[in-house]
Amino acid sequence: MEKEAFGKLSGDGPYWFGESVSLVDFTFYPWFERWPALKHYRGFTLPEEFTRLRQWKKALKQRDSVVAIANSKEFYIKRYARFATPVPA
């Protein structure tokens, strides 16, 4: 995404296709809202060098429409617990 999407399509804008938000942005963003669960359970973080991806995530996270329906990181950590923890045999 960093190279092929933002590097080639977005120019200087924060969104997938530049300055204007699109359906593509809103389609991918919910997966990144869940990222704290990946970090919590698997220690997986976005690499620091993914600056465009981080810029995109921040720009979307600050939109009023996203703020209105956003869930907290605690929400996702709790919901993903049953998928992330081992099941007794």
N, CA, C and O atoms as a printed pandas DataFrame, in Angstrom:
     atom_number atom_name residue_name chain_id  residue_number  x_coord  y_coord  z_coord
0              1         N          MET        A               1    0.826   -1.184    0.000
1              2        CA          MET        A               1    0.000    0.000    0.000
2              3         C          MET        A               1    0.874    1.252    0.000
3              4         O          MET        A               1    0.586    2.225   -0.697
4              5         N          GLU        A               2    1.928    1.214    0.779
5              6        CA          GLU        A               2    2.806    2.380    0.881
6              7         C          GLU        A               2    3.373    2.761   -0.486
7              8         O          GLU        A               2    3.327    3.928   -0.875
8              9         N          LYS        A               3    3.904    1.785   -1.209
9             10        CA          LYS        A               3    4.545    2.054   -2.495
10            11         C          LYS        A               3    3.556    2.118   -3.651
11            12         O          LYS        A               3    3.546    3.077   -4.423
12            13         N          GLU        A               4    2.745    1.111   -3.757
13            14        CA          GLU        A               4    1.881    0.975   -4.931
14            15         C          GLU        A               4    0.646    1.872   -4.891
15            16         O          GLU        A               4    0.210    2.363   -5.933
16            17         N          ALA        A               5    0.092    2.086   -3.739
17            18        CA          ALA        A               5   -1.109    2.924   -3.666
18            19         C          ALA        A               5   -0.740    4.382   -3.424
19            20         O          ALA        A               5   -0.928    5.235   -4.290
20            21         N          PHE        A               6   -0.217    4.651   -2.247
21            22        CA          PHE        A               6    0.067    6.044   -1.904
22            23         C          PHE        A               6    1.223    6.621   -2.702
23            24         O          PHE        A               6    1.204    7.796   -3.068
24            25         N          GLY        A               7    2.215    5.810   -2.967
25            26        CA          GLY        A               7    3.369    6.276   -3.723
26            27         C          GLY        A               7    3.059    6.614   -5.168
27            28         O          GLY        A               7    3.711    7.476   -5.758
28            29         N          LYS        A               8    2.067    5.944   -5.747
29            30        CA          LYS        A               8    1.768    6.148   -7.164
30            31         C          LYS        A               8    0.456    6.881   -7.430
31            32         O          LYS        A               8    0.303    7.500   -8.483
32            33         N          LEU        A               9   -0.490    6.823   -6.498
33            34        CA          LEU        A               9   -1.823    7.346   -6.787
34            35         C          LEU        A               9   -2.204    8.623   -6.056
35            36         O          LEU        A               9   -2.986    9.418   -6.577
36            37         N          SER        A              10   -1.675    8.832   -4.877
37            38        CA          SER        A              10   -2.209    9.916   -4.058
38            39         C          SER        A              10   -1.517   11.266   -4.212
39            40         O          SER        A              10   -2.008   12.260   -3.679
40            41         N          GLY        A              11   -0.418   11.331   -4.907
41            42        CA          GLY        A              11    0.286   12.609   -5.033
42            43         C          GLY        A              11    0.659   13.133   -3.655
43            44         O          GLY        A              11    1.218   12.403   -2.837
44            45         N          ASP        A              12    0.349   14.404   -3.400
45            46        CA          ASP        A              12    0.655   14.995   -2.102
46            47         C          ASP        A              12   -0.514   14.909   -1.128
47            48         O          ASP        A              12   -0.376   15.289    0.035
48            49         N          GLY        A              13   -1.651   14.421   -1.581
49            50        CA          GLY        A              13   -2.827   14.346   -0.727
50            51         C          GLY        A              13   -2.752   13.206    0.268
51            52         O          GLY        A              13   -2.016   12.241    0.063
52            53         N          PRO        A              14   -3.506   13.316    1.337
53            54        CA          PRO        A              14   -3.457   12.297    2.378
54            55         C          PRO        A              14   -4.283   11.049    2.068
55            56         O          PRO        A              14   -4.116   10.014    2.712
56            57         N          TYR        A              15   -5.174   11.150    1.080
57            58        CA          TYR        A              15   -6.088   10.042    0.811
58            59         C          TYR        A              15   -5.589    9.186   -0.345
59            60         O          TYR        A              15   -4.626    9.531   -1.029
60            61         N          TRP        A              16   -6.254    8.088   -0.540
61            62        CA          TRP        A              16   -5.842    7.105   -1.547
62            63         C          TRP        A              16   -5.633    7.753   -2.920
63            64         O          TRP        A              16   -4.641    7.491   -3.600
64            65         N          PHE        A              17   -6.582    8.600   -3.311
65            66        CA          PHE        A              17   -6.478    9.248   -4.622
66            67         C          PHE        A              17   -6.166   10.740   -4.524
67            68         O          PHE        A              17   -6.519   11.501   -5.425
68            69         N          GLY        A              18   -5.521   11.162   -3.463
69            70        CA          GLY        A              18   -5.085   12.543   -3.355
70            71         C          GLY        A              18   -5.787   13.333   -2.284
71            72         O          GLY        A              18   -5.888   12.903   -1.135
72            73         N          GLU        A              19   -6.275   14.501   -2.675
73            74        CA          GLU        A              19   -6.876   15.433   -1.721
74            75         C          GLU        A              19   -8.309   15.077   -1.330
75            76         O          GLU        A              19   -8.791   15.514   -0.285
76            77         N          SER        A              20   -8.992   14.292   -2.154
77            78        CA          SER        A              20  -10.398   13.963   -1.896
78            79         C          SER        A              20  -10.533   12.543   -1.361
79            80         O          SER        A              20   -9.950   11.599   -1.896
80            81         N          VAL        A              21  -11.307   12.417   -0.307
81            82        CA          VAL        A              21  -11.569   11.108    0.264
82            83         C          VAL        A              21  -12.454   10.318   -0.705
83            84         O          VAL        A              21  -13.273   10.895   -1.421
84            85         N          SER        A              22  -12.283    9.008   -0.718
85            86        CA          SER        A              22  -13.048    8.173   -1.653
86            87         C          SER        A              22  -13.561    6.915   -0.957
87            88         O          SER        A              22  -13.243    6.653    0.203
88            89         N          LEU        A              23  -14.345    6.159   -1.678
89            90        CA          LEU        A              23  -14.862    4.896   -1.163
90            91         C          LEU        A              23  -13.716    3.942   -0.821
91            92         O          LEU        A              23  -13.837    3.144    0.109
92            93         N          VAL        A              24  -12.639    4.012   -1.540
93            94        CA          VAL        A              24  -11.482    3.155   -1.261
94            95         C          VAL        A              24  -10.957    3.431    0.149
95            96         O          VAL        A              24  -10.657    2.498    0.894
96            97         N          ASP        A              25  -10.848    4.691    0.511
97            98        CA          ASP        A              25  -10.379    5.058    1.846
98            99         C          ASP        A              25  -11.300    4.479    2.923
99           100         O          ASP        A              25  -10.841    3.880    3.896
100          101         N          PHE        A              26  -12.589    4.668    2.730
101          102        CA          PHE        A              26  -13.555    4.195    3.720
102          103         C          PHE        A              26  -13.656    2.672    3.755
103          104         O          PHE        A              26  -14.056    2.103    4.771
104          105         N          THR        A              27  -13.306    2.019    2.676
105          106        CA          THR        A              27  -13.331    0.561    2.640
106          107         C          THR        A              27  -12.162   -0.033    3.432
107          108         O          THR        A              27  -12.334   -1.007    4.165
108          109         N          PHE        A              28  -10.986    0.553    3.281
109          110        CA          PHE        A              28   -9.812    0.026    3.971
110          111         C          PHE        A              28   -9.697    0.466    5.427
111          112         O          PHE        A              28   -9.169   -0.277    6.254
112          113         N          TYR        A              29  -10.176    1.647    5.747
113          114        CA          TYR        A              29   -9.939    2.195    7.082
114          115         C          TYR        A              29  -10.399    1.297    8.232
115          116         O          TYR        A              29   -9.654    1.170    9.204
116          117         N          PRO        A              30  -11.559    0.674    8.187
117          118        CA          PRO        A              30  -11.976   -0.148    9.337
118          119         C          PRO        A              30  -10.967   -1.227    9.720
119          120         O          PRO        A              30  -10.856   -1.578   10.895
120          121         N          TRP        A              31  -10.247   -1.746    8.765
121          122        CA          TRP        A              31   -9.229   -2.746    9.089
122          123         C          TRP        A              31   -8.085   -2.125    9.879
123          124         O          TRP        A              31   -7.487   -2.780   10.733
124          125         N          PHE        A              32   -7.789   -0.887    9.600
125          126        CA          PHE        A              32   -6.720   -0.213   10.332
126          127         C          PHE        A              32   -7.189    0.285   11.691
127          128         O          PHE        A              32   -6.375    0.484   12.593
128          129         N          GLU        A              33   -8.479    0.486   11.843
129          130        CA          GLU        A              33   -9.009    0.849   13.155
130          131         C          GLU        A              33   -8.832   -0.328   14.127
131          132         O          GLU        A              33   -8.737   -0.130   15.339
132          133         N          ARG        A              34   -8.789   -1.534   13.594
133          134        CA          ARG        A              34   -8.620   -2.737   14.412
134          135         C          ARG        A              34   -7.157   -3.034   14.755
135          136         O          ARG        A              34   -6.869   -3.972   15.499
136          137         N          TRP        A              35   -6.258   -2.253   14.222
137          138        CA          TRP        A              35   -4.824   -2.501   14.386
138          139         C          TRP        A              35   -4.387   -2.653   15.845
139          140         O          TRP        A              35   -3.517   -3.481   16.116
140          141         N          PRO        A              36   -4.941   -1.903   16.793
141          142        CA          PRO        A              36   -4.523   -2.081   18.190
142          143         C          PRO        A              36   -4.681   -3.516   18.704
143          144         O          PRO        A              36   -3.924   -3.946   19.574
144          145         N          ALA        A              37   -5.654   -4.255   18.176
145          146        CA          ALA        A              37   -5.802   -5.656   18.580
146          147         C          ALA        A              37   -4.623   -6.486   18.071
147          148         O          ALA        A              37   -4.129   -7.360   18.784
148          149         N          LEU        A              38   -4.174   -6.223   16.858
149          150        CA          LEU        A              38   -2.990   -6.924   16.333
150          151         C          LEU        A              38   -1.750   -6.597   17.164
151          152         O          LEU        A              38   -0.938   -7.470   17.471
152          153         N          LYS        A              39   -1.628   -5.346   17.511
153          154        CA          LYS        A              39   -0.485   -4.931   18.318
154          155         C          LYS        A              39   -0.544   -5.588   19.698
155          156         O          LYS        A              39    0.461   -6.090   20.200
156          157         N          HIS        A              40   -1.713   -5.580   20.293
157          158        CA          HIS        A              40   -1.886   -6.131   21.635
158          159         C          HIS        A              40   -1.621   -7.631   21.679
159          160         O          HIS        A              40   -0.886   -8.104   22.546
160          161         N          TYR        A              41   -2.205   -8.373   20.765
161          162        CA          TYR        A              41   -2.117   -9.830   20.812
162          163         C          TYR        A              41   -0.927  -10.420   20.065
163          164         O          TYR        A              41   -0.466  -11.509   20.406
164          165         N          ARG        A              42   -0.431   -9.728   19.066
165          166        CA          ARG        A              42    0.660  -10.291   18.263
166          167         C          ARG        A              42    1.914   -9.410   18.202
167          168         O          ARG        A              42    2.924   -9.804   17.619
168          169         N          GLY        A              43    1.847   -8.220   18.805
169          170        CA          GLY        A              43    3.001   -7.327   18.786
170          171         C          GLY        A              43    3.289   -6.748   17.413
171          172         O          GLY        A              43    4.406   -6.303   17.148
172          173         N          PHE        A              44    2.291   -6.748   16.539
173          174        CA          PHE        A              44    2.466   -6.300   15.161
174          175         C          PHE        A              44    2.166   -4.806   15.054
175          176         O          PHE        A              44    1.068   -4.367   15.396
176          177         N          THR        A              45    3.121   -4.039   14.590
177          178        CA          THR        A              45    2.952   -2.597   14.427
178          179         C          THR        A              45    3.259   -2.192   12.996
179          180         O          THR        A              45    3.904   -2.929   12.250
180          181         N          LEU        A              46    2.789   -1.018   12.626
181          182        CA          LEU        A              46    3.141   -0.471   11.316
182          183         C          LEU        A              46    4.583   -0.006   11.369
183          184         O          LEU        A              46    4.961    0.714   12.293
184          185         N          PRO        A              47    5.393   -0.397   10.405
185          186        CA          PRO        A              47    6.777    0.071   10.395
186          187         C          PRO        A              47    6.852    1.602   10.327
187          188         O          PRO        A              47    6.047    2.241    9.649
188          189         N          GLU        A              48    7.793    2.161   11.012
189          190        CA          GLU        A              48    7.968    3.619   11.062
190          191         C          GLU        A              48    8.142    4.231    9.676
191          192         O          GLU        A              48    7.709    5.357    9.434
192          193         N          GLU        A              49    8.772    3.496    8.769
193          194        CA          GLU        A              49    9.036    4.045    7.435
194          195         C          GLU        A              49    7.777    4.121    6.565
195          196         O          GLU        A              49    7.837    4.670    5.464
196          197         N          PHE        A              50    6.665    3.599    7.014
197          198        CA          PHE        A              50    5.401    3.695    6.264
198          199         C          PHE        A              50    4.735    5.032    6.561
199          200         O          PHE        A              50    3.637    5.084    7.115
200          201         N          THR        A              51    5.405    6.093    6.189
201          202        CA          THR        A              51    4.926    7.437    6.534
202          203         C          THR        A              51    3.634    7.805    5.816
203          204         O          THR        A              51    2.770    8.453    6.406
204          205         N          ARG        A              52    3.487    7.410    4.570
205          206        CA          ARG        A              52    2.257    7.744    3.831
206          207         C          ARG        A              52    1.054    7.010    4.408
207          208         O          ARG        A              52   -0.030    7.580    4.535
208          209         N          LEU        A              53    1.250    5.762    4.752
209          210        CA          LEU        A              53    0.174    4.981    5.350
210          211         C          LEU        A              53   -0.238    5.573    6.696
211          212         O          LEU        A              53   -1.425    5.634    7.018
212          213         N          ARG        A              54    0.734    6.002    7.466
213          214        CA          ARG        A              54    0.440    6.648    8.752
214          215         C          ARG        A              54   -0.287    7.979    8.540
215          216         O          ARG        A              54   -1.216    8.296    9.284
216          217         N          GLN        A              55    0.116    8.747    7.554
217          218        CA          GLN        A              55   -0.540   10.015    7.231
218          219         C          GLN        A              55   -1.990    9.762    6.832
219          220         O          GLN        A              55   -2.891   10.481    7.265
220          221         N          TRP        A              56   -2.215    8.752    6.014
221          222        CA          TRP        A              56   -3.562    8.388    5.570
222          223         C          TRP        A              56   -4.440    8.002    6.748
223          224         O          TRP        A              56   -5.570    8.472    6.874
224          225         N          LYS        A              57   -3.910    7.144    7.607
225          226        CA          LYS        A              57   -4.671    6.689    8.774
226          227         C          LYS        A              57   -5.039    7.864    9.676
227          228         O          LYS        A              57   -6.167    7.949   10.160
228          229         N          LYS        A              58   -4.105    8.752    9.896
229          230        CA          LYS        A              58   -4.356    9.918   10.746
230          231         C          LYS        A              58   -5.410   10.836   10.119
231          232         O          LYS        A              58   -6.305   11.321   10.812
232          233         N          ALA        A              59   -5.305   11.070    8.824
233          234        CA          ALA        A              59   -6.269   11.946    8.134
234          235         C          ALA        A              59   -7.685   11.382    8.231
235          236         O          ALA        A              59   -8.633   12.126    8.484
236          237         N          LEU        A              60   -7.831   10.089    8.033
237          238        CA          LEU        A              60   -9.164    9.484    8.123
238          239         C          LEU        A              60   -9.676    9.484    9.550
239          240         O          LEU        A              60  -10.849    9.767    9.793
240          241         N          LYS        A              61   -8.811    9.172   10.487
241          242        CA          LYS        A              61   -9.196    9.098   11.905
242          243         C          LYS        A              61   -9.739   10.432   12.406
243          244         O          LYS        A              61  -10.545   10.458   13.335
244          245         N          GLN        A              62   -9.313   11.530   11.809
245          246        CA          GLN        A              62   -9.732   12.868   12.240
246          247         C          GLN        A              62  -11.004   13.367   11.549
247          248         O          GLN        A              62  -11.528   14.415   11.926
248          249         N          ARG        A              63  -11.499   12.662   10.576
249          250        CA          ARG        A              63  -12.717   13.085    9.867
250          251         C          ARG        A              63  -13.932   12.946   10.788
251          252         O          ARG        A              63  -14.054   11.964   11.520
252          253         N          ASP        A              64  -14.811   13.919   10.744
253          254        CA          ASP        A              64  -16.001   13.888   11.599
254          255         C          ASP        A              64  -16.823   12.619   11.398
255          256         O          ASP        A              64  -17.333   12.044   12.359
256          257         N          SER        A              65  -16.948   12.190   10.159
257          258        CA          SER        A              65  -17.748   10.995    9.870
258          259         C          SER        A              65  -17.133    9.742   10.493
259          260         O          SER        A              65  -17.861    8.844   10.919
260          261         N          VAL        A              66  -15.827    9.673   10.550
261          262        CA          VAL        A              66  -15.147    8.529   11.154
262          263         C          VAL        A              66  -15.212    8.628   12.675
263          264         O          VAL        A              66  -15.469    7.633   13.352
264          265         N          VAL        A              67  -14.981    9.815   13.209
265          266        CA          VAL        A              67  -15.060   10.022   14.654
266          267         C          VAL        A              67  -16.441    9.619   15.181
267          268         O          VAL        A              67  -16.552    9.043   16.263
268          269         N          ALA        A              68  -17.479    9.921   14.419
269          270        CA          ALA        A              68  -18.849    9.643   14.853
270          271         C          ALA        A              68  -19.138    8.152   15.033
271          272         O          ALA        A              68  -20.006    7.785   15.825
272          273         N          ILE        A              69  -18.427    7.297   14.317
273          274        CA          ILE        A              69  -18.717    5.862   14.406
274          275         C          ILE        A              69  -17.532    5.035   14.902
275          276         O          ILE        A              69  -17.603    3.806   14.920
276          277         N          ALA        A              70  -16.459    5.686   15.299
277          278        CA          ALA        A              70  -15.243    4.983   15.701
278          279         C          ALA        A              70  -15.439    4.206   17.002
279          280         O          ALA        A              70  -16.218    4.592   17.873
280          281         N          ASN        A              71  -14.714    3.115   17.098
281          282        CA          ASN        A              71  -14.652    2.337   18.336
282          283         C          ASN        A              71  -13.267    2.513   18.940
283          284         O          ASN        A              71  -12.299    2.765   18.224
284          285         N          SER        A              72  -13.176    2.382   20.247
285          286        CA          SER        A              72  -11.899    2.536   20.937
286          287         C          SER        A              72  -11.014    1.316   20.718
287          288         O          SER        A              72  -11.486    0.258   20.302
288          289         N          LYS        A              73   -9.733    1.476   21.002
289          290        CA          LYS        A              73   -8.824    0.344   20.879
290          291         C          LYS        A              73   -9.201   -0.744   21.883
291          292         O          LYS        A              73   -9.050   -1.933   21.599
292          293         N          GLU        A              74   -9.687   -0.343   23.049
293          294        CA          GLU        A              74  -10.120   -1.316   24.053
294          295         C          GLU        A              74  -11.278   -2.169   23.535
295          296         O          GLU        A              74  -11.370   -3.358   23.842
296          297         N          PHE        A              75  -12.152   -1.555   22.754
297          298        CA          PHE        A              75  -13.274   -2.265   22.152
298          299         C          PHE        A              75  -12.768   -3.433   21.310
299          300         O          PHE        A              75  -13.255   -4.556   21.438
300          301         N          TYR        A              76  -11.792   -3.162   20.450
301          302        CA          TYR        A              76  -11.267   -4.206   19.571
302          303         C          TYR        A              76  -10.441   -5.232   20.323
303          304         O          TYR        A              76  -10.511   -6.423   20.021
304          305         N          ILE        A              77   -9.672   -4.797   21.282
305          306        CA          ILE        A              77   -8.877   -5.741   22.076
306          307         C          ILE        A              77   -9.805   -6.732   22.774
307          308         O          ILE        A              77   -9.533   -7.933   22.786
308          309         N          LYS        A              78  -10.877   -6.247   23.342
309          310        CA          LYS        A              78  -11.834   -7.118   24.015
310          311         C          LYS        A              78  -12.524   -8.055   23.022
311          312         O          LYS        A              78  -12.651   -9.250   23.288
312          313         N          ARG        A              79  -12.964   -7.533   21.898
313          314        CA          ARG        A              79  -13.686   -8.341   20.910
314          315         C          ARG        A              79  -12.815   -9.412   20.263
315          316         O          ARG        A              79  -13.307  -10.485   19.917
316          317         N          TYR        A              80  -11.533   -9.130   20.100
317          318        CA          TYR        A              80  -10.648  -10.081   19.438
318          319         C          TYR        A              80  -10.022  -11.087   20.397
319          320         O          TYR        A              80   -9.295  -11.979   19.959
320          321         N          ALA        A              81  -10.283  -10.967   21.666
321          322        CA          ALA        A              81   -9.687  -11.864   22.657
322          323         C          ALA        A              81   -9.993  -13.322   22.355
323          324         O          ALA        A              81   -9.110  -14.173   22.462
324          325         N          ARG        A              82  -11.207  -13.617   21.987
325          326        CA          ARG        A              82  -11.568  -15.021   21.757
326          327         C          ARG        A              82  -10.901  -15.598   20.502
327          328         O          ARG        A              82  -10.762  -16.815   20.382
328          329         N          PHE        A              83  -10.498  -14.748   19.586
329          330        CA          PHE        A              83   -9.804  -15.206   18.383
330          331         C          PHE        A              83   -8.291  -15.290   18.591
331          332         O          PHE        A              83   -7.606  -16.070   17.928
332          333         N          ALA        A              84   -7.792  -14.495   19.498
333          334        CA          ALA        A              84   -6.356  -14.345   19.650
334          335         C          ALA        A              84   -5.754  -15.235   20.718
335          336         O          ALA        A              84   -4.555  -15.510   20.680
336          337         N          THR        A              85   -6.539  -15.685   21.654
337          338        CA          THR        A              85   -5.992  -16.508   22.724
338          339         C          THR        A              85   -6.162  -17.990   22.375
339          340         O          THR        A              85   -7.121  -18.367   21.702
340          341         N          PRO        A              86   -5.233  -18.822   22.833
341          342        CA          PRO        A              86   -5.329  -20.254   22.525
342          343         C          PRO        A              86   -6.587  -20.887   23.124
343          344         O          PRO        A              86   -7.033  -20.516   24.210
344          345         N          VAL        A              87   -7.130  -21.827   22.406
345          346        CA          VAL        A              87   -8.298  -22.560   22.873
346          347         C          VAL        A              87   -7.817  -23.846   23.543
347          348         O          VAL        A              87   -7.029  -24.588   22.957
348          349         N          PRO        A              88   -8.281  -24.115   24.762
349          350        CA          PRO        A              88   -7.847  -25.347   25.428
350          351         C          PRO        A              88   -8.255  -26.586   24.622
351          352         O          PRO        A              88   -9.341  -26.637   24.046
352          353         N          ALA        A              89   -7.379  -27.565   24.593
353          354        CA          ALA        A              89   -7.647  -28.798   23.822
354          355         C          ALA        A              89   -8.573  -29.731   24.573
355          356         O          ALA        A              89   -8.902  -30.808   24.075
